[in-house]
Amino acid sequence: MYKRIRDLREDHDLTQKQLAKELNCSQQVYSNYELGQRDIPTDILKKLSAFYNVSADYILEITNNPKINR
């Protein structure tokens, strides 16, 4: 999951600092999410899912399909 959030960020040409601002956290906290040094809280997972328009299951690597099934 940690590599996936890094890949999503890089695919959108964002820096950790830019994404941290979107998530209302520090760059260091966000970096810890990408490195797997800190668990991603549910509220941040939901924000990432909405920001990238992908399912939480995709971020959590439960599926390789990024589409949101609604």
C-alpha positions in Angstrom: 0.0 0.0 0.0 2.9 2.4 0.8 4.4 2.0 -2.7 1.0 2.5 -4.2 0.4 5.9 -2.6 3.9 6.9 -3.7 3.2 5.8 -7.3 -0.2 7.6 -7.3 1.5 10.8 -6.1 4.3 10.5 -8.7 1.9 9.7 -11.5 0.1 13.0 -10.7 3.4 14.9 -10.7 3.0 16.0 -7.1 5.6 16.5 -4.4 5.2 15.1 -0.9 4.8 18.7 0.3 2.0 19.4 -2.1 0.1 16.3 -1.2 0.6 16.9 2.5 -1.0 20.3 2.1 -4.0 18.7 0.4 -4.3 16.3 3.3 -3.7 18.9 5.9 -0.7 17.2 7.4 3.1 17.9 7.5 5.4 16.7 4.7 7.2 14.5 7.3 4.0 12.8 8.4 3.1 12.1 4.8 6.6 10.8 4.1 6.2 8.4 7.0 3.0 7.1 5.3 4.9 6.4 2.1 7.7 4.7 3.9 5.4 2.5 6.0 6.7 4.0 9.2 3.2 5.2 10.1 -0.1 3.6 9.5 -2.5 5.6 7.3 -5.5 6.7 9.3 -8.9 6.0 7.9 -9.7 9.7 7.3 -6.4 10.1 5.3 -7.2 7.0 3.3 -10.6 8.4 2.5 -9.1 11.7 1.4 -6.5 9.9 -0.8 -9.2 7.9 -2.4 -11.3 10.9 -3.1 -8.3 13.0 -4.3 -7.1 10.4 -6.8 -10.6 9.2 -7.6 -9.7 5.6 -6.9 -11.2 3.0 -4.5 -9.8 2.5 -1.0 -9.5 -1.1 -1.9 -7.0 -0.1 -4.7 -4.9 1.9 -2.3 -5.0 -1.0 0.2 -3.9 -3.4 -2.6 -7.0 -5.5 -2.2 -7.6 -5.0 -5.9 -5.6 -3.9 -8.8 -8.6 -2.2 -10.4 -8.5 1.5 -9.4 -12.1 2.1 -10.4 -14.7 2.9 -7.8 -17.6 0.5 -8.0 -20.8 2.4 -7.5 
